Amino acid sequence: MKVEMISSEIIKPSSPTQDNLRRYQLSFLDQICPKAYIPFLYFYELNDSTSESSNIADDITDKLKKSLSQVLTLYYPLAGRFTNDNFIDCNDNGVLYLEARVLKSQLSDVINNPIPCELNELLPFKLDELTQLPLGVQLNVFESGGIAIGVCVSHRLADDLSSLVFIRNWMAIARGEEGAAVQPEFVSASLLPPKVTRGYDPSVVIRKNNTVVTKRFVFDARKVEALRGDYEAKTSDENGPKRRLSRIEALSAFIWSRFVAATKVETKPAFNIRTIHHAVNLRPVFDPPLPEHSFGNFYTSSTTVPGPLSTSGEEYCYDLARTIGEDIRKIDKDALENLRHVGDEFMDSLKKGTEIFVKGEMVSLVFTSLCGFPVYEADFGLGKPKWVSSGARCFKNVVGFLDNKMDNGLEAYICLKPDDMANFEVDKEFVALVSPFDDPL
């Protein structure tokens, strides 16, 4: 795939930001988020009559730019500039908008055989090189028809759900349905006040120089359901009747078991600390719950400490699935209250844990899931996207789940060191669960 840049410009809000809103305070959770971009790629097929039109790029880009300018009046921090780790200057300087032509590749080829590192060429920024700009957009026009819209939102400012709701509102305005766009609520700094971070740098975990490989794996819905049933049948619950395991809990335990087996973690004494982390949306935890259009970073991580694998039936970590669910549910109102009042000890422990991870003395897997989120609600007037994707990420040992549009299955973007990936992707148990080929979307 060859991507040729055609144009670059800055899109500014259609109306100026009020003077009293010019200084946007970052929250505590904003402060400790990695300095990287959250990527989304939306692929759209166009009908024959539209794809043959010589004005396709002009028509679409005009609609996207006009509506982007309008939605930025609602999301004014995205059009500002970072001044430091505490504030954004909401100066209406605008967002980057790129237009590119995709050569030597058809839209169907990219969708049916995606290569995450190549998908990054369709994004406006390098994900691990955060600039002062909180937002960038890239419209990619395929020569053979179809388009892909790449969106990058700074993780310092927003989590995945905030990014998706922003995109949904932008697309509603592009359709001419301004009334469907919901005013975002900027309450993160008041609910989670900023702290003195004591020199903590959340970006030290970002891996550069091609030291991380990202690959996409597809899990058929029937296989996932069978795995879920298998884990439910072989787990115990000492507290009463068994609660139904979620797909994510079962898959997380399974993937951890295959990662440990493939990378021989159990035989490496240097890894004396093992942890599993799951990103947890905090909006439902607040009292009263926050709406999904609450903008900012409203998530934290649950931590599970897995036991060693045994050779007597626990090689698939069956009980771990239920433990993961229990740890996720520990992120409750008490945990939220503790998070809101953390002090120096918390920052010291966070810094120490990061240092241990970077030194290679800890092995962890971090799981995030966008299943059930409004991923496919990005219709700017030509229908919902054919496929929504992420890209090659810059963090090692990360697993990101997305819903598969066709069969209610799952897609997983797994990021590992090259040597670990080489062993992991040929693990027989893992290969048996993954679809042998990606069914055409």
Protein Blocks (a to p, Z undefined) as FASTA:
>chain_A
ZZddfbdcddddfbdcdfklmpccddfklmmpccddddddddddddfklmmpmklmmmmm
mmmmmmmmmmmmmmmmlmmccfblmbccdehnopaddddddehiafklmmmmccfklmmm
mpcbdfklccfbfbdcdddddfkgpcdddddddfklocfklmmmmmmmmmmmmnopamlp
ccdddfklmmmccddeehpafklmpcgehiaccddddddfklmmmmmmmmmmmcccfkbc
cddddfklmmmmmmmmmmmmmnommmmmklmcccddddddfklmpccdddfklgcjdddd
dddddddddfehpanommlmmmmmmmmmmmcfklmmmmmmccfklmmmmmmmmmmmmnop
accdddddfehiafklccghgapafbdcddddfbehiacddddfklopacddddddfklm
mmmmmomklmmmpcfbdcdZZ
